[in-house]
């Protein structure tokens, strides 16, 4: 399902926007951790696993929305889920 890949892109945009706001010295460790998460989201392994998970879950009816990356980003950022 291409929805999961679009959700990954949206998560990356949200995380990048949040990283731009992290300027204080005490926030740099968090910024570094978020950048690691972003690197994982961009990896071909993550994309392959996400595609496999989404297909299996949709086939078994165990998920109603394939927005795992966006959900992670919203949780990290403390944003309400849309």
Secondary structure, DSSP 8 states (H G I E B T S, - for coil): -HHHHHHHHHHHHHHHHHHHH--SGGGHHHHHHHHHHHHHHHSHHHHHHHHHHHHHHHHHT--S---HHHHHHHHHHT----
